[in-house]
């Protein structure tokens, strides 16, 4: 697995690491962890418990990655965002969500989400690709 320099992954739960390795094996590529442990954000966030990661797999779109991840028995939550390649995976309770963004949000500085605004650049990119906003 790979990670960006500022991402904390040393504490990730073994069950989550196993899932990430299954994803790597399936696609034959390294998982890039864009967010692992976080001590900020929502109080109940599984990122704060080292039980969640936001990931990308180079060359794999978010929809395909999310669809495959949902087939893995140990996966709890699968979330997709206003990003063409990144998803959220965790080992918590089974649940699924999607936050999209569209031109309405792009004009207002970003799309709302559970963890704050999606950056305007991502909102504009998604709007240009024809995505619709999630309620």
C-alpha positions as CSV (number, residue, x, y, z in Angstrom):
1,X,0.0,0.0,0.0
2,X,1.1,3.6,-0.7
3,X,0.1,6.7,1.1
4,X,0.6,10.4,0.8
5,X,3.3,11.9,3.0
6,X,0.9,13.4,5.5
7,X,-1.3,10.3,6.0
8,X,-1.1,8.4,9.2
9,X,-1.6,4.6,8.6
10,X,0.6,2.9,11.3
11,X,-2.4,2.3,13.5
12,X,-4.8,0.9,10.9
13,X,-6.7,-2.1,12.2
14,X,-5.5,-5.5,10.8
15,X,-9.0,-6.2,9.4
16,X,-8.9,-3.0,7.4
17,X,-5.4,-3.7,6.1
18,X,-6.6,-7.2,5.0
19,X,-9.4,-5.5,3.0
20,X,-6.9,-3.1,1.4
21,X,-4.7,-6.0,0.4
22,X,-7.7,-7.8,-1.2
23,X,-8.4,-4.7,-3.2
24,X,-4.7,-4.6,-4.3
25,X,-4.8,-8.3,-5.3
26,X,-8.0,-7.9,-7.2
27,X,-6.7,-4.9,-9.3
28,X,-3.1,-5.9,-9.4
29,X,-2.1,-2.4,-8.3
30,X,-1.1,-0.7,-5.1
31,X,-3.9,1.1,-3.1
32,X,-3.1,4.7,-2.4
33,X,-4.4,5.8,1.0
34,X,-5.3,9.5,0.9
35,X,-6.7,9.6,4.4
36,X,-6.2,7.2,7.3
37,X,-6.1,8.1,11.0
38,X,-7.5,11.5,11.7
39,X,-7.8,13.1,15.1
40,X,-10.1,15.8,13.8
41,X,-13.6,15.7,12.3
42,X,-16.8,14.1,13.4
43,X,-16.6,12.6,16.9
44,X,-17.8,9.1,15.8
45,X,-15.7,9.0,12.7
46,X,-14.0,5.6,12.2
47,X,-11.0,7.4,10.9
48,X,-10.5,8.5,14.5
49,X,-10.5,4.8,15.5
50,X,-8.0,3.6,12.8
51,X,-10.9,1.7,11.3
52,X,-11.4,3.7,8.0
53,X,-9.4,4.8,5.0
54,X,-10.1,7.0,2.0
55,X,-8.4,5.3,-1.0
56,X,-7.7,5.3,-4.7
57,X,-6.4,2.7,-7.0
58,X,-4.5,4.2,-10.0
59,X,-6.5,3.7,-13.2
60,X,-9.7,2.6,-11.4
61,X,-12.7,4.8,-11.2
62,X,-14.6,5.3,-7.9
63,X,-17.7,3.6,-9.1
64,X,-15.9,0.4,-10.0
65,X,-13.8,0.5,-6.9
66,X,-16.9,1.0,-4.7
67,X,-18.8,-1.8,-6.5
68,X,-16.0,-4.3,-6.0
69,X,-15.4,-3.2,-2.3
70,X,-19.1,-3.9,-1.5
71,X,-18.6,-7.5,-2.4
72,X,-16.0,-8.0,0.3
73,X,-17.6,-9.6,3.4
74,X,-15.5,-7.7,6.0
75,X,-16.3,-4.3,4.5
76,X,-18.6,-2.1,6.6
77,X,-19.1,1.3,5.1
78,X,-18.4,2.3,1.5
79,X,-18.7,5.9,0.6
80,X,-18.2,7.8,-2.6
81,X,-17.7,11.5,-3.0
82,X,-17.4,14.2,-5.6
83,X,-14.1,12.6,-6.7
84,X,-13.7,10.4,-9.8
85,X,-11.3,7.9,-8.2
86,X,-11.5,8.1,-4.4
87,X,-13.7,6.2,-2.0
88,X,-14.1,5.6,1.7
89,X,-13.8,2.1,3.2
90,X,-14.3,1.1,6.8
91,X,-14.8,-1.9,9.0
92,X,-17.8,-0.4,10.9
93,X,-21.5,-1.2,10.5
94,X,-22.6,-2.0,7.0
95,X,-23.8,1.1,5.2
96,X,-23.4,2.9,1.9
97,X,-23.5,6.5,0.9
98,X,-22.8,8.8,-2.0
99,X,-22.1,12.5,-2.0
100,X,-22.1,14.0,-5.4
101,X,-21.7,17.6,-6.6
102,X,-23.0,19.7,-9.5
103,X,-23.0,23.1,-10.9
104,X,-25.2,24.5,-8.0
105,X,-22.5,23.6,-5.5
106,X,-19.6,24.7,-7.8
107,X,-21.0,28.2,-8.0
108,X,-21.1,28.4,-4.2
109,X,-17.6,27.4,-3.3
110,X,-18.0,23.6,-2.8
111,X,-20.4,20.8,-2.1
112,X,-21.6,20.1,1.5
113,X,-20.8,16.7,3.0
114,X,-20.6,15.1,6.4
115,X,-17.0,16.3,6.8
116,X,-17.3,19.8,5.5
117,X,-17.1,21.2,1.9
118,X,-15.7,19.4,-1.1
119,X,-13.1,21.8,-2.6
120,X,-14.5,24.0,-5.4
121,X,-12.1,22.6,-7.9
122,X,-13.5,19.1,-7.4
123,X,-17.1,20.4,-7.5
124,X,-16.4,22.2,-10.8
125,X,-14.7,19.1,-12.3
126,X,-17.7,17.0,-11.3
127,X,-20.1,19.5,-12.7
128,X,-18.2,19.5,-16.0
129,X,-18.5,15.8,-16.1
130,X,-22.3,16.0,-15.8
131,X,-22.7,14.8,-12.2
132,X,-25.8,15.7,-10.3
133,X,-25.9,16.8,-6.7
134,X,-27.0,14.5,-3.9
135,X,-29.7,15.6,-1.5
